[in-house]
Amino acid sequence: MKTKEAQINKVWVVYILLCRDNTLYTGMTNNIEKRIIAHNRGTGAKYTCSRRPVVLSVMSNPMNRTDAMRLELKIKKLAKGKKIAALKELRKGKKASRIT
């Protein structure tokens, strides 16, 4: 069994998925490839299970678990319009000050 310290010291990312019905799903993981596969198999999250396939829209820079949890919560509190605006800024290479 993995120790709590080993879990904390892993590299984590926050990600936003675009679902088939054009909704957004925000999550965090320490293995993005495995997580997206799980979402598309229907085993990733209850929310995405009926909204497959999902596509990765954006992913944060690597960070520790605590920072990832904080960023995920901050993003989940945003309205969809603000999330989309922040995504557009990130895709243009600008700093998305609204979510970081």
Backbone as ProteinMPNN parsed JSONL, in Angstrom:
{"seq_chain_A": "MKTKEAQINKVWVVYILLCRDNTLYTGMTNNIEKRIIAHNRGTGAKYTCSRRPVVLSVMSNPMNRTDAMRLELKIKKLAKGKKIAALKELRKGKKASRIT", "coords_chain_A": {"N_chain_A": [[0.831, -1.177, 0.0], [0.498, 2.259, -0.721], [2.145, 4.942, 0.856], [0.9, 7.804, 2.636], [2.541, 10.005, 2.405], [3.962, 9.424, 0.05], [1.913, 9.682, -1.857], [1.347, 12.416, -1.605], [3.731, 13.573, -2.486], [3.786, 13.102, -5.202], [3.526, 14.235, -8.617], [1.006, 16.364, -9.605], [-1.775, 17.305, -11.705], [-4.248, 19.627, -12.827], [-7.161, 19.356, -14.742], [-9.317, 20.111, -17.528], [-12.08, 18.803, -19.086], [-13.808, 18.503, -22.189], [-16.998, 17.553, -22.692], [-19.191, 15.297, -24.537], [-21.719, 16.495, -24.706], [-21.126, 19.162, -24.735], [-20.599, 20.194, -22.212], [-18.478, 21.04, -19.424], [-15.962, 19.371, -17.573], [-14.135, 19.323, -14.629], [-11.195, 18.182, -13.115], [-8.649, 16.483, -11.12], [-5.459, 14.852, -11.236], [-2.806, 12.401, -10.964], [-1.931, 11.052, -13.076], [-2.483, 11.668, -16.107], [-2.986, 10.472, -18.635], [-3.961, 7.887, -18.012], [-6.211, 8.645, -16.573], [-7.875, 9.973, -18.459], [-8.416, 7.878, -20.196], [-9.871, 6.282, -18.436], [-12.109, 7.955, -17.994], [-13.225, 7.902, -20.585], [-13.889, 5.241, -20.811], [-15.949, 5.071, -19.122], [-15.563, 4.772, -16.46], [-14.366, 6.773, -15.059], [-15.582, 9.06, -13.775], [-18.724, 9.736, -12.287], [-20.158, 11.828, -13.451], [-19.071, 12.118, -16.069], [-19.617, 9.706, -17.212], [-22.017, 9.31, -18.697], [-21.594, 11.099, -20.678], [-19.823, 10.635, -22.698], [-17.863, 10.557, -25.75], [-15.066, 12.082, -24.057], [-12.915, 14.941, -24.262], [-9.684, 16.181, -23.761], [-9.374, 19.475, -22.801], [-7.794, 21.422, -21.568], [-4.845, 21.513, -19.522], [-3.248, 21.918, -16.409], [-0.058, 23.24, -15.32], [2.401, 21.063, -13.844], [2.08, 20.33, -10.327], [2.023, 20.254, -6.691], [-0.035, 18.049, -4.652], [-1.711, 19.427, -2.846], [-1.814, 22.067, -3.881], [-2.984, 21.457, -6.337], [-5.511, 20.555, -5.538], [-6.561, 22.902, -4.49], [-6.6, 24.582, -6.776], [-8.333, 23.129, -8.449], [-10.746, 23.322, -7.003], [-11.112, 26.092, -7.092], [-11.498, 26.483, -9.848], [-13.814, 24.944, -10.267], [-15.701, 26.513, -9.005], [-16.141, 28.584, -10.722], [-18.248, 30.165, -13.163], [-19.538, 28.697, -16.195], [-19.062, 30.293, -18.479], [-16.912, 31.911, -17.658], [-14.981, 29.962, -17.284], [-14.633, 29.096, -19.917], [-13.652, 31.44, -21.118], [-11.233, 31.662, -19.726], [-10.011, 29.326, -20.629], [-9.68, 29.951, -23.338], [-7.8, 32.005, -23.117], [-5.638, 30.574, -22.079], [-5.12, 28.855, -24.213], [-4.206, 30.646, -26.087], [-1.806, 31.178, -25.048], [-1.574, 33.02, -23.069], [-1.421, 34.125, -19.676], [-3.786, 32.814, -17.534], [-5.293, 34.56, -15.444], [-7.608, 34.389, -14.017], [-7.958, 31.792, -13.126], [-5.607, 30.909, -11.993]], "CA_chain_A": [[0.0, 0.0, 0.0], [1.276, 3.483, -0.808], [2.039, 5.796, 2.029], [0.286, 9.109, 2.415], [3.609, 10.895, 1.965], [4.246, 9.124, -1.355], [0.833, 10.278, -2.634], [1.484, 13.865, -1.561], [4.919, 13.983, -3.221], [3.622, 12.894, -6.64], [3.218, 15.417, -9.418], [-0.423, 16.411, -9.911], [-2.258, 18.315, -12.645], [-5.687, 19.887, -12.897], [-7.53, 19.296, -16.151], [-10.708, 20.378, -17.896], [-12.518, 17.997, -20.22], [-15.007, 18.883, -22.93], [-17.835, 16.361, -22.844], [-19.961, 15.186, -25.789], [-22.846, 17.428, -24.689], [-20.529, 20.503, -24.625], [-20.383, 20.616, -20.832], [-17.091, 20.944, -18.994], [-15.693, 18.625, -16.344], [-12.832, 19.663, -14.052], [-10.688, 17.186, -12.174], [-7.205, 16.48, -10.883], [-4.903, 13.51, -11.303], [-1.348, 12.293, -11.042], [-1.663, 10.284, -14.289], [-3.503, 12.21, -17.002], [-3.338, 9.515, -19.684], [-4.796, 6.856, -17.398], [-7.479, 9.249, -16.158], [-8.713, 10.221, -19.635], [-8.876, 6.563, -20.635], [-10.927, 5.874, -17.499], [-13.311, 8.752, -18.296], [-13.814, 7.44, -21.847], [-14.428, 3.893, -20.595], [-17.122, 5.193, -18.263], [-15.189, 4.469, -15.078], [-13.614, 7.901, -14.514], [-16.407, 9.855, -12.866], [-20.153, 9.561, -12.544], [-20.602, 12.906, -14.334], [-18.657, 11.913, -17.456], [-20.034, 8.372, -17.656], [-23.06, 9.406, -19.725], [-21.256, 12.208, -21.573], [-18.658, 10.202, -23.475], [-16.463, 10.652, -25.363], [-14.57, 13.346, -23.521], [-11.665, 15.389, -24.874], [-8.922, 17.077, -22.894], [-9.356, 20.846, -23.297], [-6.621, 22.111, -21.028], [-4.235, 20.884, -18.362], [-2.374, 22.842, -15.699], [1.334, 22.856, -15.111], [2.523, 20.153, -12.706], [2.108, 20.944, -9.001], [1.809, 19.264, -5.629], [-1.444, 17.67, -4.487], [-2.442, 20.496, -2.149], [-2.064, 23.149, -4.84], [-3.931, 20.952, -7.338], [-6.848, 20.546, -4.921], [-7.011, 24.304, -4.393], [-6.91, 25.074, -8.117], [-9.542, 22.435, -8.899], [-11.893, 23.932, -6.324], [-11.263, 27.447, -7.629], [-12.073, 26.366, -11.192], [-15.185, 24.43, -10.165], [-16.578, 27.578, -8.534], [-16.369, 29.54, -11.807], [-19.344, 29.929, -14.11], [-19.045, 28.102, -17.43], [-18.55, 31.357, -19.35], [-15.588, 32.317, -17.191], [-14.072, 28.845, -17.567], [-14.357, 29.119, -21.356], [-12.774, 32.585, -21.36], [-9.914, 31.31, -19.202], [-9.466, 28.327, -21.544], [-9.239, 30.653, -24.547], [-6.558, 32.695, -22.777], [-4.587, 29.566, -21.957], [-4.802, 28.347, -25.55], [-3.441, 31.691, -26.772], [-0.508, 31.29, -24.385], [-1.62, 34.06, -22.041], [-1.671, 33.659, -18.304], [-5.203, 32.896, -17.184], [-5.272, 35.033, -14.056], [-8.853, 34.05, -13.343], [-7.948, 30.46, -12.533], [-4.329, 30.549, -11.406]], "C_chain_A": [[0.882, 1.25, 0.0], [1.076, 4.308, 0.449], [1.416, 7.126, 1.65], [1.323, 10.095, 1.87], [3.951, 10.678, 0.493], [3.178, 9.729, -2.26], [0.987, 11.802, -2.718], [2.636, 14.336, -2.438], [4.833, 13.74, -4.729], [3.323, 14.223, -7.322], [1.759, 15.326, -9.848], [-0.707, 17.493, -10.941], [-3.769, 18.455, -12.495], [-6.03, 19.941, -14.38], [-8.997, 19.658, -16.324], [-11.007, 19.585, -19.154], [-13.726, 18.641, -20.884], [-15.777, 17.6, -23.187], [-18.635, 16.421, -24.144], [-21.103, 16.191, -25.854], [-22.407, 18.887, -24.497], [-20.49, 21.051, -23.209], [-18.906, 20.417, -20.501], [-17.001, 20.159, -17.694], [-14.283, 18.973, -15.889], [-12.44, 18.592, -13.047], [-9.202, 17.346, -11.965], [-6.718, 15.039, -10.865], [-3.389, 13.559, -11.244], [-0.947, 11.421, -12.239], [-2.738, 10.639, -15.312], [-3.926, 11.211, -18.084], [-4.301, 8.45, -19.151], [-6.178, 7.41, -17.038], [-8.41, 9.493, -17.344], [-9.25, 8.902, -20.187], [-10.025, 6.095, -19.741], [-12.219, 6.648, -17.761], [-14.0, 8.219, -19.551], [-14.319, 6.005, -21.787], [-15.687, 3.923, -19.743], [-16.832, 4.895, -16.811], [-14.47, 5.626, -14.402], [-14.365, 8.705, -13.483], [-17.866, 9.66, -13.261], [-20.657, 10.588, -13.561], [-20.278, 12.608, -15.796], [-19.136, 10.588, -18.043], [-21.049, 8.431, -18.796], [-22.778, 10.507, -20.739], [-20.027, 11.902, -22.422], [-18.919, 10.358, -24.961], [-16.137, 12.034, -24.816], [-13.226, 13.649, -24.174], [-10.98, 16.344, -23.904], [-8.881, 18.462, -23.521], [-8.107, 21.582, -22.835], [-6.139, 21.374, -19.789], [-3.289, 21.898, -17.724], [-0.922, 22.395, -15.774], [1.38, 21.898, -13.926], [2.644, 20.908, -11.385], [1.94, 19.873, -7.945], [0.311, 19.071, -5.423], [-2.274, 18.779, -3.837], [-2.788, 21.631, -3.099], [-3.064, 22.717, -5.907], [-5.354, 20.956, -6.788], [-7.408, 21.959, -4.84], [-7.417, 24.857, -5.753], [-8.183, 24.431, -8.659], [-10.79, 23.065, -8.281], [-12.171, 25.329, -6.865], [-11.931, 27.411, -9.008], [-13.525, 25.911, -11.126], [-16.175, 25.493, -9.696], [-16.901, 28.593, -9.629], [-17.593, 29.151, -12.627], [-18.74, 29.414, -15.412], [-18.438, 29.15, -18.364], [-17.152, 31.811, -18.953], [-14.561, 31.21, -17.414], [-13.661, 28.867, -19.033], [-13.423, 30.275, -21.692], [-11.348, 32.291, -20.885], [-9.236, 30.282, -20.109], [-8.931, 28.993, -22.814], [-7.931, 31.387, -24.295], [-5.405, 31.715, -22.695], [-4.172, 29.046, -23.327], [-4.006, 29.356, -26.364], [-2.061, 31.878, -26.146], [-0.443, 32.392, -23.354], [-1.835, 33.433, -20.692], [-3.152, 33.862, -17.982], [-5.315, 33.277, -15.718], [-6.539, 34.68, -13.303], [-8.811, 32.692, -12.642], [-6.611, 30.065, -11.922], [-3.984, 31.442, -10.25]], "O_chain_A": [[1.916, 1.273, 0.669], [-0.013, 4.36, 1.022], [1.411, 7.517, 0.483], [1.027, 10.909, 0.996], [4.203, 11.64, -0.233], [3.505, 10.242, -3.33], [0.781, 12.397, -3.776], [2.536, 15.386, -3.072], [5.737, 14.141, -5.461], [2.922, 15.197, -6.684], [1.334, 14.309, -10.398], [0.027, 18.476, -11.041], [-4.463, 17.523, -12.09], [-5.281, 20.504, -15.178], [-9.804, 19.531, -15.403], [-10.292, 19.676, -20.152], [-14.562, 19.25, -20.217], [-15.27, 16.674, -23.821], [-18.738, 17.476, -24.77], [-21.427, 16.69, -26.932], [-23.218, 19.741, -24.14], [-20.359, 22.261, -23.024], [-18.185, 19.716, -21.21], [-17.865, 20.274, -16.825], [-13.342, 18.922, -16.681], [-13.254, 18.154, -12.233], [-8.567, 18.224, -12.55], [-7.465, 14.122, -10.523], [-2.771, 14.605, -11.444], [0.227, 11.089, -12.403], [-3.78, 9.987, -15.376], [-5.11, 11.122, -18.409], [-5.324, 8.156, -19.769], [-7.188, 6.721, -17.182], [-9.612, 9.245, -17.243], [-10.408, 8.823, -20.597], [-11.029, 5.577, -20.229], [-13.303, 6.064, -17.752], [-15.224, 8.096, -19.579], [-15.108, 5.597, -22.64], [-16.407, 2.929, -19.649], [-17.757, 4.775, -16.007], [-14.006, 5.476, -13.272], [-13.827, 9.001, -12.416], [-18.185, 9.447, -14.431], [-21.475, 10.268, -14.423], [-21.117, 12.822, -16.67], [-19.062, 10.385, -19.254], [-20.941, 7.672, -19.759], [-23.632, 10.816, -21.57], [-19.287, 12.805, -22.812], [-20.069, 10.3, -25.396], [-16.835, 13.013, -25.079], [-12.497, 12.745, -24.583], [-11.622, 17.206, -23.304], [-8.409, 18.617, -24.648], [-7.452, 22.275, -23.613], [-6.909, 20.704, -19.1], [-2.61, 22.647, -18.425], [-0.617, 21.297, -16.24], [0.481, 21.922, -13.085], [3.234, 21.987, -11.328], [1.737, 18.704, -8.272], [-0.505, 19.828, -5.949], [-3.409, 19.031, -4.242], [-3.925, 22.104, -3.121], [-3.898, 23.515, -6.336], [-6.294, 21.319, -7.494], [-8.592, 22.181, -5.094], [-8.447, 25.519, -5.879], [-9.017, 25.11, -9.259], [-11.776, 23.307, -8.977], [-13.325, 25.705, -7.072], [-12.82, 28.213, -9.296], [-14.373, 26.435, -11.848], [-17.371, 25.38, -9.965], [-17.836, 29.38, -9.483], [-17.926, 27.974, -12.765], [-17.57, 29.664, -15.7], [-17.397, 28.903, -18.974], [-16.308, 32.065, -19.812], [-13.398, 31.492, -17.702], [-12.488, 28.682, -19.358], [-12.492, 30.101, -22.478], [-10.378, 32.63, -21.563], [-8.028, 30.354, -20.335], [-7.858, 28.639, -23.303], [-7.048, 31.396, -25.153], [-4.312, 31.996, -23.188], [-2.986, 28.821, -23.568], [-3.221, 28.974, -27.232], [-1.243, 32.645, -26.654], [0.628, 32.677, -22.817], [-2.371, 32.331, -20.584], [-3.691, 34.957, -18.144], [-5.419, 32.409, -14.852], [-6.544, 34.673, -12.072], [-9.542, 32.466, -11.678], [-6.499, 28.967, -11.376], [-2.931, 31.276, -9.635]]}, "name": "protein", "num_of_chains": 1, "seq": "MKTKEAQINKVWVVYILLCRDNTLYTGMTNNIEKRIIAHNRGTGAKYTCSRRPVVLSVMSNPMNRTDAMRLELKIKKLAKGKKIAALKELRKGKKASRIT"}
